[in-house]
Each structure stands twice: as C-alpha cells, then as structure tokens.
Amino acid sequence: MRLVEVDYKEFAEKELTRYGQLKEEPNELYKRNYVPIGEQGTDEKDSMESLKAMAKNSGIMFDAMATNKDFESANRHIKAIKAYEMDFESVSDNGNKYEALAYAKARHAIEINVESGEDVSVKLALGSTGDLFLPININVEENARLSLLECFMLDANAVHIPINNIKIGKNSSVSACLFYNPGINTLFAASINAELDGNAAFSPSIIYSGGKRLRSRTRIACNGMHASASANEIVFEEKGQRFDIETMIESSAKETAAKVATRAIADNAEAIIKGFAGISSAAVDSFSEVDEKGLVIGNGRINFIPGMKIDQGNVKAKHTAAVAPIDQDELFYLMARGMDKGMASAAVIKGFFAKPIMEINDNVAKLFASSLIVSKLEGNSTPCANAASAIWPTGLKEKVF
C-alpha cells in the first residue's frame, strides 16, 4: 500500500457508491447509518496543549500523548515513526476505505513493542483539534503481557480515524481498554485488526460514547490453538448521535474461545450493532458466543444483527440479542422510594452498565468509565477527575456506581 493524496470529495462519492456493495454490508440499515466524510478537512491548532489540559482533567496519568502532528512519550516501549517509514507490506488490504484514507493521510504512526518475557503497561491520550489519521501498530512477542489504555479526546469539526493493528505472539496476552470519546462535532471511524497466535489472549473493553457519527470495525483472528478473544463493549449514545459498530471474531484453530458481549443504550439516538463469530472447519472443539442487549429511551433505536458462520460440527456456539425500553415497573419501584423520574432512570442505566464495567481489568479504566457515564447522564460528555473523586472515595477501587 503506497501513500497517496486523496481528494475528500471524490473519496466520499466513490465510497458511498461502493459502501452498499461490500459483501459484509449489503443491508439497508448499514446504508442508512453510513458515516459520511463529505468535504471535511481541518488542520489542527495547538492540539497538544489542548490534549494535555484534557488529559490532566481526566485524572489519568498518561505516559504518552499523540495528535495528528505531534507525539510525546515517557515510555520506552512507545515511539513514533514517520508515515513513509511504515511497513505497508504487513498491512492487510481488507477493503476498508476509511483505513485506506488514514494510511494515505497519516503524518506519523505509533509503534508499541513488547519483547518476550516483558510485562508492560501503556496509557495513551490521543486527539486533535483538526483531522486525526493515526495508525497504531502493536507487536507483543512470545510469553509477554501488555495492559493498554487508549483514550480519544478533544472536539473538532473534523475526521478522526485511528487504526489499531495488533499482533500477539504465543502464550502472550493483551488487555486493552479503549475510550472512543471524541467531541460531539467529530466524525469518528475507528478500526482494530488483531491476530492471535497459539495460546494468546486478547480482551478488549471498548467504550463508545463520543462523536456525532461513530463507525467502528473490529476484526479479531484466533489463528493459533487455544487462542482466546473476549470483546466487552459499552455503548452509550444520546440525541444527535448515530453509531455504526461491527465486531467480528474468527476462529481458525483447534480449541479456541471467542465472545462478543455488548451492552448498549440509545437515548433518542440510533445505533446499528453487529456482532459476528466465525468458526472454520479447522477449529475443532472451539467455543463462540455473541451476546447483545440494549435499552432504548424515548425515540431511541438499536438494530442488533448477531451473526454466526459455523463450518465445523464439533463446536459450541450461541448468540442472543434483545432490545427493550426501560422497565416502567423498575422506575415505579425506585420512585416509590423517593427518587424522581430522572434519578430513577439514571439508576437503571448505571445498573445496566455495572457488569461490563466491572469486567474492565484496569481499575483506573473502571473508574474513568463510570465517571464518563455519570458525566454523560449529567449532560457533560467529558468526565473529569472531580466528578470521579466526588463519587468514589479514595481507596474504593473495586466498586463502581
């Protein structure tokens, strides 16, 4: 793949025509939720200073920060390289035109390397006051471990396209928490491409909450025996937002395990969410599960599309999907005990998200996720340290809400 200049208007016209023709996305729902790029194209101004201020307000101690132009790191495992230095031969051309645009426009890329036997923690703050095109290449060698936190911040009337390319070696694990929380004016189109070798484990928790239009594509390939992947997704959108999310885990080796668990709330907003699990003929004695549950508020709408492709008989596989409004009996019960309707609804929402938040491995990320949801319930999409400390006293690490 070569770096080439892309005309935004021409790109958008061609992509819109091609979008409904992709084999994975012929559905009319996808066409209606198409995330248009249009004639966006905004240069950033003082992004790093704005990002530092936002990161400080979050209460998280980040060890690296990146904008579309600048990069700072205090962690030796993270470095930035010029875009033309990227190994494009290792980048798969999967037909995702948003990725193609990001590679074409990227000024630099981030590399995270974890050598064999290492146990590494990385906390990244990312954002831009203009366009953001940022490949993030992660390589975890054999018998190693990576704990990763990525938080996308800042508001811009622009396009943000981050791409995580992750390779996990034998007997290694990656525990990741990604906060997709750009400002309400941002068009956000993210991708995760992960490959797992034998006995490797990947457990991403992804929180979708920001952007006026959000499009996410996650592809996880369990290529080695005993590889396991478990995607934990929290989706919370409000009026004016539209989310298009697809998560696919494909198993191609014996005794693999895969799970996609999604909890989504649409408050007068619309979302289309597809969870997919594929088991090839070689994946004997494997397990796959897709579990999707949603709550709608007002005129909210969630379109779940659970999918499976099973080419092997000796496996276990299941999928569930359910969407409902907030139970009026629950609201009545809480209001009868002194809560007003707003407080009662907030309590139900917190309870709905409590389990997936507890499954986040990193305690700091748990706190931040809880703070984000509380802040959004209060009408502020940006969680801050003050909000977190007001709700969770110092030392209370294992409890949320």
CORRARA-V122348 format. One record per pair of residues at least 24 apart in sequence whose ideal C-beta (glycine too) atoms are under 6 Angstrom apart, sorted by the first residue. I is the first residue (numbers start at 1). GAP is how many residues later the second one is. Records with the same first field share a line. If there is no record, write none. Layout:
I=GAP ; GAP
This chain:
1=87 ; 90 ; 102
3=101
4=100
6=95 ; 98
8=31 ; 33
9=30
12=25 ; 26
15=82
29=243 ; 274
33=209 ; 211 ; 239
35=154 ; 178 ; 180 ; 209
37=122
40=118 ; 119
42=88 ; 89 ; 116
43=87
44=24 ; 84 ; 85 ; 86
45=84
47=81 ; 82
50=79 ; 104
51=74 ; 76
54=99
55=70
57=327
59=326 ; 329
60=304
62=61 ; 63
63=60
64=60
65=60
66=44 ; 60
67=61
68=60 ; 63 ; 64
77=35 ; 43
78=34
79=32
80=28 ; 30
81=28 ; 30
82=26
83=24 ; 25
98=63 ; 91
99=64 ; 92
102=31 ; 59 ; 61
105=28
106=27 ; 29
109=26
110=26
111=26
112=26
113=26
114=26 ; 30 ; 32
115=26
116=25 ; 26 ; 27 ; 28
117=26
118=26
119=26
120=26
121=26
122=26
123=26
124=26
125=26
126=26
127=25 ; 26 ; 27
129=25 ; 27
130=26 ; 28
131=27 ; 28
132=28
133=28
134=28
135=28
136=28
137=28
138=28
139=28
140=28 ; 29 ; 32 ; 34
141=28
142=27 ; 28 ; 29
143=28
144=28
145=28
146=28
147=28
148=28
149=28 ; 216
150=28
151=28
152=28 ; 29 ; 30
155=28 ; 30
156=30
157=28
159=28
160=26 ; 28
161=28
162=28
163=28
164=28
165=28
166=28
167=28
168=28 ; 32 ; 34
169=28
170=27 ; 28 ; 29
171=28
172=28
173=28
174=28
175=28 ; 186
176=28
177=28 ; 183 ; 185 ; 188
178=28
179=28
180=28
181=28 ; 29
182=28 ; 29
184=28
186=25
187=26
188=26
189=26
190=26
191=26
192=26
193=26
194=26
195=26 ; 28
196=26 ; 31
197=27
198=26 ; 27
199=27
200=27
201=27
202=27
203=27
204=27
205=27 ; 155
206=27
207=27 ; 162
208=27 ; 35
209=27
212=29
213=29
214=29
215=29
216=29
217=29
218=29
219=29
220=29
221=29
222=29 ; 34
223=29
224=29
225=28 ; 29 ; 30
226=29
227=29
228=29
229=29
230=29
231=29
232=29 ; 124 ; 127
233=29
234=29 ; 119 ; 122
235=29
236=29
237=29 ; 32 ; 34
238=29 ; 31
239=29 ; 30
241=28
242=28
243=28
244=28
245=28
246=28
247=28
248=28
249=28
250=28
251=28 ; 32 ; 35
252=28 ; 30 ; 31
254=30
255=30
256=27 ; 30
257=30
258=30
259=30
260=30
261=30
262=30
263=30 ; 93
264=30 ; 38
265=30
266=30 ; 34 ; 36
267=30 ; 33
268=30 ; 31 ; 32
269=31
270=31
271=31
272=31
273=31
274=31
275=31
276=31
277=31
278=31
279=31 ; 33 ; 36
280=31
281=30 ; 31
283=29
284=30
286=29
287=29
288=29
289=29
290=29
291=29
292=29
293=29
294=29
295=31 ; 57
296=29
346=31
350=51
354=47
357=43
363=34
366=34
370=30
